[in-house]
Amino acid sequence: MILVGGRRGAGKSITCCNIANNVYEQGKSSLYFTIEMDSRSILQRMCALGARIPISRLATRNLTTVEWDRVANWWAGRFEGGSELVPEFTQTRDFDSFHAKLQTRPLHKDRQLDVVYDPVLSLSRIRQELESKVAQTDYGVIVVDYLNQVKRSNVPSKSGQYDWTEQIEVSKTLKSIAQEYEIPVFAPYQTDNTGEARFAKGILDAADAAFTLETWSPEDEAITFNCTKMRSAKMEGFTSVMDWETLKIGPQSTMNPKEKEDIKDSLSTGEDIHDAI
């Protein structure tokens, strides 16, 4: 189980979409549980990532002909025989009609971007979905977006959803699900202004790896994952290239602004450039 923490707006859901889309592009399915964003919004982000289209222009349908073709090919790839309908779209340029015809076909059996939207998501709902789907689909990751809002059961807790015991039990159960199904579980969680887990620090106890997000200015084109826990391995954080237009993270590594500034300061003191790098 891998957890990633961040404040509101730090990029937790964007990271989730990147994880799910990367697994999908590698030929396996992703099961994505979403609480705050509906299925359409998540799939729209996935399409922006897969087709390399700026999310703002995709949302407003302000696309070039080439970009529409990339979007059409991405959507067609989700359905059995979907590519057969692409030539018709290139002639008519009617995406709504093209999409309606795609939806009459079954989703691709070999790989899927399976999005489950439930604003009152509970552990029982997660297990229900897994029991009905895992045997039929080769899932490469289970994404739960996000941990703090998952309820232990449909019965309201006397102490409230954000009680620390409730959150720790949710974390433990997600870890047991990863072990039981032998599928990685990836889930973000909220942090406070100091970077600590909100509501319950104990949610990290069950994690095999945990990171916190550090975001920079959009012009820096970087997002940093600071490692806070790594079971049986060295704790190492990393910074990836971040394209805020398409929401694409990586795959290239980069230096964050602080690291660049440190090297600049080192060079200004006369330190050998090879030592600095």
Summary of the structure (lengths in Angstrom):
residues: 277
radius of gyration: 20.7
end to end distance: 33.4
largest distance: 66.9
contacts: 844
relative contact order: 0.17
helix: 43%
strand: 23%
